[in-house]
Structure formats: structure tokens, C-alpha cells
Amino acid sequence: MKEPSDELAAIIVNAVLEERCASEAGRRRYRPLLEERAHGIVARLVDGAGEGSGSGNDPRNRLPTLFNLADTIAKDELGSHRYPKPACPDDGGCAMCCTHMRIVLGVQEAAVVARELLGLAAPEKAKIAHRLPSLGTSGPGSQCGLLDEQGLCTLYAARPINCRTYRSCSITACEDRVRLGRNAGEEVVFAYPFDDLVRKSFHYAVQPDETPHFLEMNTFLANVLHDDERLAAWASGQVPAEGDA
């Protein structure tokens, strides 16, 4: 695949700004940070979509390669000393995003999650299924159904790109967003500019000619964990039409 053009980088920057910033002032503040890093990140991730996977369009094999590439890009960006140190603990253990944000994943990512679920022992799957009815959908006042009793992700290695790219550089901004309902995403201190670029570039690499279709995590889990046939179909890459979970 050829290196993405400046036009593609600009499209992704504009998409991030539309999603992230509700005001023109926020867009003006955020745009320079995005444009500074956009082309290189978009090029690395979109080019990487066609390299080294050897798996055609099979999401079960192709997406782990892209996950690894996205993680590498994020690590390289953080190691460049352009940004403040993440507020997230180095050894994990913070579950603020998992307990206060709506968790969504693309249909291709859902196929990867389904394969990992299929590989879990029956008691572990039963634990997830048991807690889902009391949670409802993920978001404020709830949590992701994959979060276990110790506050750790049951399927961390297969977590969606959105989970990989929500990283804060301010505990205060996180608390404001959760407790006060502020749109902390408009504050530059809250999120790293490259996280948004990696996420959008990832979705473009997975579906370059389509608008991504997203599923809510707990709804997806509830549907497949109570239907072994449906779970096996997702795990084998048989994504239902229109992303029907």
C-alpha cells in the first residue's frame, strides 16, 4: 500500500476534531497538535495494515497485527519526550475508563474478542455472563463486563483499539470528567493528541472504504455468551450482516 497522502491525514485530523471538540475554540487549540503528528502516524498504521499479516481479510489474524503496531506507535510517541508522562499507573490497575466510559468496539474487533471468549474456561465465561444483567450497558454508573473482581480486564490482550488509546496525562482531568460531567476531551491536558490519530487511523486501516460500525461491549457480550452457536460464528469470523450482535 502506498503511503497515505496529506489529504488522508487531513481527513483523519478533521474527523478527530469533529468528535473531540464541540467548540471552534477547542478545535483551534487542538488542531496544531494533531497536524504536527498526523502524517507520520497515519502512514505507519495504514501502511502496516498490509504488511506481515499474510491473512487476507480475516479479522482474527489481521487485527492482532494492527493492535501490536498501534501499541508500538504509542510507545514510540511517548518515548519521544514530546509529551508529559502519563498519569495512568505504569503497572496498570486504574479502571476509571472501564467504569465510567461507554465501551465500544468495531465488528472486526468483536470477532477477535469472541475468539478469546471461546477459549476461556466455562467458569470464567459464566462469571462474565453472571455480572452482565446487573451492569446494563457500559458508561457512567456502570462498567465494562470484562472487568473482573480485582479491577482487571479479563481479555486485556484482545482489548479493542478504543481501550488501548484512552490514556490520560491528568488525574484531575479524569476526575473532572467523571465527577463533574465536564467535556474534559477539549482540554489538551486530558488526552494525548496521538491517541486520537492512532484510533482513527486504525479504523481506516481495517475498513478503508466503509464507515465503521460499532457495538456496545456489554450488549455484545450478553448476546454471544448466552448463545454458543452465535459465539462460535463470531469467533470463526462470520460477522453478521449490519454488525448484528
C-alpha positions as CSV (number, residue, x, y, z in Angstrom):
1,M,0.0,0.0,0.0
2,K,1.3,3.4,-0.9
3,E,2.0,6.0,1.8
4,P,-1.2,7.9,2.7
5,S,-1.5,11.3,1.2
6,D,-1.7,14.5,3.0
7,E,-5.3,14.5,2.1
8,L,-6.0,11.3,4.1
9,A,-4.1,12.7,7.1
10,A,-6.2,15.9,6.8
11,I,-9.4,13.8,6.7
12,I,-8.5,11.9,9.8
13,V,-7.5,15.2,11.6
14,N,-10.9,16.7,10.8
15,A,-12.7,13.6,11.9
16,V,-10.9,13.7,15.3
17,L,-11.7,17.4,15.7
18,E,-15.3,16.8,15.0
19,E,-15.5,14.0,17.5
20,R,-13.3,15.6,20.2
21,C,-14.2,19.3,20.2
22,A,-17.6,20.8,20.5
23,S,-16.4,24.4,20.1
24,E,-14.5,26.3,17.5
25,A,-12.1,27.5,20.2
26,G,-11.4,23.9,21.1
27,R,-10.7,22.9,17.5
28,R,-8.3,25.8,17.1
29,R,-6.4,24.8,20.2
30,Y,-6.3,21.1,19.4
31,R,-5.6,21.2,15.6
32,P,-1.9,22.2,15.7
33,L,-1.2,19.3,18.0
34,L,-2.9,16.9,15.6
35,E,-1.4,18.2,12.4
36,E,2.1,18.1,13.8
37,R,2.0,14.3,14.2
38,A,-0.8,13.2,11.8
39,H,1.0,12.3,8.6
40,G,3.7,10.1,10.2
41,I,1.2,8.2,12.4
42,V,-1.3,7.7,9.7
43,A,1.4,6.5,7.3
44,R,2.8,4.0,9.8
45,L,-0.5,2.5,10.7
46,V,-2.2,2.4,7.3
47,D,0.9,1.1,5.6
48,G,1.2,-1.6,8.3
49,A,-2.3,-2.8,7.5
50,G,-1.0,-4.7,4.5
51,E,2.4,-5.8,5.9
52,G,3.3,-9.0,7.7
53,S,-0.2,-10.4,8.4
54,G,-0.4,-12.8,5.5
55,S,-4.0,-13.3,6.4
56,G,-6.1,-11.5,3.8
57,N,-9.2,-10.0,5.3
58,D,-9.6,-12.4,8.2
59,P,-10.0,-10.1,11.2
60,R,-9.0,-12.8,13.7
61,N,-5.4,-12.8,12.3
62,R,-5.2,-9.3,10.8
63,L,-6.3,-7.3,13.8
64,P,-3.7,-8.6,16.3
65,T,-1.0,-7.4,13.9
66,L,-2.6,-3.9,13.8
67,F,-3.1,-3.9,17.6
68,N,0.6,-4.6,18.0
69,L,1.5,-1.9,15.6
70,A,-0.8,0.6,17.3
71,D,0.8,-0.2,20.6
72,T,4.3,0.2,19.2
73,I,3.4,3.6,17.7
74,A,2.0,4.8,21.0
75,K,5.1,3.6,22.8
76,D,7.4,5.4,20.3
77,E,5.4,8.6,20.7
78,L,5.6,8.5,24.5
79,G,9.3,7.7,24.3
80,S,9.9,10.8,22.1
81,H,9.7,13.1,25.1
82,R,7.2,15.4,23.3
83,Y,4.6,14.8,25.9
84,P,4.2,14.8,29.7
85,K,4.4,11.4,31.5
86,P,1.0,9.5,31.5
87,A,-1.0,9.8,34.7
88,C,-2.1,6.2,34.2
89,P,-0.1,3.8,36.6
90,D,2.8,2.1,34.9
91,D,1.8,-1.3,36.3
92,G,-1.9,-0.9,35.4
93,G,-4.7,-1.2,38.0
94,C,-6.6,2.0,37.1
95,A,-10.0,1.2,35.9
96,M,-11.5,4.7,35.6
97,C,-12.1,4.4,31.9
98,C,-13.5,0.9,32.3
99,T,-16.0,2.0,34.9
100,H,-17.2,5.4,33.6
101,M,-16.9,5.4,29.8
102,R,-19.1,3.7,27.2
103,I,-17.0,0.9,25.7
104,V,-17.5,0.3,22.0
105,L,-15.7,-1.9,19.5
106,G,-15.9,-2.5,15.8
107,V,-17.4,-5.6,14.4
108,Q,-14.0,-6.9,13.3
109,E,-12.7,-6.3,16.9
110,A,-15.8,-8.1,18.2
111,A,-14.7,-11.2,16.2
112,V,-11.3,-11.2,17.9
113,V,-13.0,-10.8,21.3
114,A,-15.3,-13.7,20.5
115,R,-12.4,-16.0,19.7
116,E,-10.8,-15.1,23.0
117,L,-14.1,-15.7,24.9
118,L,-14.4,-19.1,23.2
119,G,-11.0,-20.0,24.6
120,L,-12.0,-19.2,28.2
121,A,-12.9,-22.0,30.6
122,A,-16.6,-22.4,31.2
123,P,-16.4,-21.0,34.8
124,E,-14.7,-17.8,33.6
125,K,-17.3,-17.3,30.9
126,A,-20.0,-17.9,33.5
127,K,-18.6,-15.2,35.7
128,I,-18.8,-12.6,32.9
129,A,-22.4,-13.7,32.0
130,H,-23.5,-13.6,35.6
131,R,-22.4,-10.0,36.2
132,L,-23.8,-8.6,32.9
133,P,-27.5,-8.3,33.9
134,S,-26.7,-6.0,36.9
135,L,-24.5,-3.8,34.8
136,G,-26.6,-2.9,31.8
137,T,-24.6,-1.0,29.1
138,S,-21.2,0.3,29.9
139,G,-20.8,4.0,30.8
140,P,-21.4,6.4,33.7
141,G,-22.7,4.4,36.7
142,S,-21.8,1.1,35.2
143,Q,-18.7,-0.7,33.9
144,C,-17.4,-3.0,31.2
145,G,-18.5,-6.6,31.7
146,L,-14.9,-7.8,31.1
147,L,-13.7,-6.1,34.2
148,D,-13.1,-8.7,36.9
149,E,-13.4,-8.6,40.7
150,Q,-9.8,-7.3,41.0
151,G,-10.5,-4.5,38.6
152,L,-8.5,-6.1,35.8
153,C,-9.6,-6.8,32.2
154,T,-10.4,-10.5,31.5
155,L,-9.3,-10.2,27.9
156,Y,-6.6,-7.5,28.2
157,A,-4.5,-8.7,25.2
158,A,-7.5,-8.6,22.9
159,R,-9.0,-5.3,24.2
160,P,-10.3,-3.0,21.4
161,I,-8.4,-0.1,20.0
162,N,-10.6,2.4,21.9
163,C,-9.4,0.8,25.2
164,R,-5.8,1.0,24.0
165,T,-6.0,4.7,23.2
166,Y,-7.7,6.2,26.2
167,R,-4.7,7.4,28.1
168,S,-4.7,10.4,30.4
169,C,-1.9,12.8,31.3
170,S,-4.0,14.4,34.1
171,I,-5.8,12.6,37.0
172,T,-7.6,15.9,37.7
173,A,-9.0,16.0,34.2
174,C,-10.2,12.4,34.6
175,E,-11.9,13.2,37.9
176,D,-13.5,16.3,36.4
177,R,-14.9,14.3,33.5
178,V,-16.3,11.6,35.7
179,R,-17.5,13.6,38.8
180,L,-18.4,16.9,37.3
181,G,-19.5,15.8,33.8
182,R,-17.1,18.2,32.0
183,N,-16.2,17.5,28.4
184,A,-12.6,17.1,29.5
185,G,-11.7,15.9,26.0
186,E,-11.5,19.5,25.0
187,E,-8.7,20.1,27.5
188,V,-5.3,19.4,25.9
189,V,-4.0,18.2,29.2
190,F,-6.6,15.3,29.3
191,A,-5.5,13.2,26.3
192,Y,-2.5,12.8,24.1
193,P,-3.1,14.0,20.5
194,F,-1.5,10.9,19.0
195,D,-4.1,8.6,20.8
196,D,-6.9,10.0,18.6
197,L,-4.8,9.7,15.5
198,V,-3.9,6.1,16.2
199,R,-7.5,5.2,16.8
200,K,-8.9,6.8,13.7
201,S,-6.0,5.5,11.5
202,F,-6.7,2.0,12.9
203,H,-10.3,2.1,11.9
204,Y,-9.3,3.4,8.4
205,A,-6.8,0.6,8.0
206,V,-9.4,-2.0,9.0
207,Q,-12.2,-0.6,6.8
208,P,-10.7,1.9,4.3
209,D,-13.8,2.2,2.2
210,E,-16.5,1.9,4.8
211,T,-17.9,3.8,7.8
212,P,-17.0,1.7,10.9
213,H,-20.0,0.1,12.6
214,F,-19.6,-0.1,16.4
215,L,-21.1,-2.3,19.0
216,E,-21.6,-1.6,22.7
217,M,-19.4,-4.0,24.7
218,N,-21.8,-5.3,27.3
219,T,-24.6,-5.7,24.8
220,F,-22.4,-7.8,22.6
221,L,-21.2,-9.9,25.5
222,A,-24.7,-10.6,26.7
223,N,-25.8,-11.7,23.2
224,V,-23.0,-14.0,22.5
225,L,-22.3,-15.5,25.9
226,H,-25.9,-16.9,26.1
227,D,-25.7,-18.4,22.6
228,D,-22.9,-20.8,22.0
229,E,-23.7,-21.1,18.3
230,R,-23.6,-17.3,17.8
231,L,-20.4,-17.0,19.8
232,A,-18.7,-19.7,17.6
233,A,-19.9,-17.9,14.5
234,W,-18.4,-14.7,15.6
235,A,-15.2,-16.4,16.6
236,S,-14.9,-18.0,13.2
237,G,-15.1,-14.7,11.5
238,Q,-18.7,-15.0,10.4
239,V,-19.7,-11.4,11.2
240,P,-23.5,-11.0,10.9
241,A,-24.9,-8.5,8.5
242,E,-25.1,-4.9,9.7
243,G,-23.0,-5.9,12.7
244,D,-26.0,-7.6,14.4
245,A,-24.6,-9.0,17.6
